[in-house]
Structures are given as C-alpha cells and as structure tokens.
Amino acid sequence: MPNWKFSYEIFSAVNITLFYLYKDMTMDYFEMERVIEELAKNYAAPCTTTWFKVSNNKNPSTEQYREKVVEFMKQFEAILSGQLPSSEQSTSCLAYAKKLLHAQISLIRRGNNKEVERRFQYYVNYN
C-alpha cells in the first residue's frame, strides 16, 4: 500500500517539468494530417483542372482526371522528402506522411474523394 503521507513527492516541480518535456518531445503530426486531408481539394484538383484547361482537353476521362490529381498529390511527397532536415523525427514524420498520402491516393483512385469527383463533374459539364 502506498505511503500517502509522502505522496506530495510525486508532484514535485522536477517531476512536473519532466512530464511536460516528455509530452513536448512526443511528435504530433496534427498539422501534417490536415494538410494531407485537404491536399486534393486545395491543391491537386485545382492544379489538375488548370492542367486540362491549358492542355485544351475539355473532356478527360474520369481515370485521366484522377491520375493527374494523383500526380499532383505525389509532388507533395517529393517536396516533403527534400525539405525536411535529416533526423530521426523527420524520418518518422515522412513515413507517417507517406502512409496518409497513399491512403488519400487510394481514395482518389477508387472515386471516393467527393471533392475530386465534384471538380471533375464541374469541369467536364460546365467548361
């Protein structure tokens, strides 16, 4: 049974400081998750639409449109790989980002990204 008389030692300033230092050192990739979730909507699909406009292709197939979106999504992986500093945390972050990116790419290829599908329909029906 613990000695409650000296339980104040658990909450010493040193222990609290160490707890917060440990908490800060564990990596949180919340920002990266948001960027990748919104990447198709805010970057890849608009770039794809612009690419088809510039190419003067007013009726791309669904597969062509999706694959061009995927190409733009993969650019993010290349940029991230080249810009992160060399460290263990960077390796962990990059591996996590790649996992998320490949999951999003899989959704796009299956036609399960509503924003990409909406932009494709808008482009082929109203341009």
Secondary structure by P-SEA (a helix, b strand, c coil): ccccccccccccaaaaaaaaaaaaacccaaaaaaaaaacccccaaaaaaaaaaaaccccccaaaaaaaaaaaaaaaaaaaaacccccaaaaaaaaaaaaaaaaaaaaaaacccaaaaaaaaaaaccc
